[in-house]
Amino acid sequence: MAGLYMERMPVDTALKEKQFAAQSVKIMAQIDHQLKSYKQRNKLNFYKVAQMANAFKWALKDAGYEDAYIDRLTQWFVVAVKA
């Protein structure tokens, strides 16, 4: 899922703030849809959610996104998985 985000919103994307926000919302909606589908097929416990969030976070970190932005995205990811 981090791959989807990185593919559609590369680190070096030069968008204005409104465009960036709109694009991020669109991508996050796609990720949310994938998460819901994944949750229907797989039972997720606390450990699996933490493992997924950690993998998501480190993939973004390795790609070069800013730490504060990664933390916000990861927080959103965990909330989306639990919902």
N, C-alpha and C positions, 0 to 999 in steps of 0.2 A: 504494500500500500504506500510505503514511502517512495517506492519506485514510480508509482503513478504520479505522486506529487512532484517528484524531482523531474520527471519527464515533461510535465505540463507547466512547471514553474521553476525553470533553471535558476541557479544562484545568481547568474549575471543578468537576469531579466531587468530591463530598464523601463519600467512602467510608472506612470504617475500613481499617486497614492490611491485615488479612486479606482483606477483600472486594476491595480494590484489587488485591492480589496475585493473587487467584483470577481476577478479571476480566481482568487483564493477561495471564495465562497462557493463558486461553481465546482472547483476541484474537491473541496471538502464534502460537498453534497454527493459527489461520485464515490468518494471513499466511504462515506456513511452508508450508502447503498450497498457497497461491497461488504462492509462490516455486518450489516443486518443479514445479508445472504450467508455469510460465513457462520454467524451465530446460529442460524437455523440448522445448519449442517453439522455443527460441532458444539459440544458442551464445553463452556469456558469456565474454569475456576479461577481463583485469585492468582495462582501461580502462572497460568497460561496468559492471563491478561497482562500481568507484569512482564512476562517474557516478550509478548508482542509489543508492548509499549517500549521496552528497552531496545528491541531490534529496530523499531520505527525511529526512535530517538538517535541511535548510533548511525543509522543509515543517513539521516539528515546531517548529522554532525560530520561524518566522513565526506559528505558532499560539499561542505563548506558554508552551510547556513549559519546565521548568527545565533549564539547561545540563547539569548532571551527569546528569540522567535521560535527556536526549537522547543524550548520549555513550554511556550504557549500552545504550540501545535500538539505536543505530546500530552499536555493536560487535556486538550480538546479530544484527542484520540482516546484517552482512558475513559472520559465521560461518555463518548460515543459508544464505546465497547460495552460499558455497563448499562446503557440505556436500553 
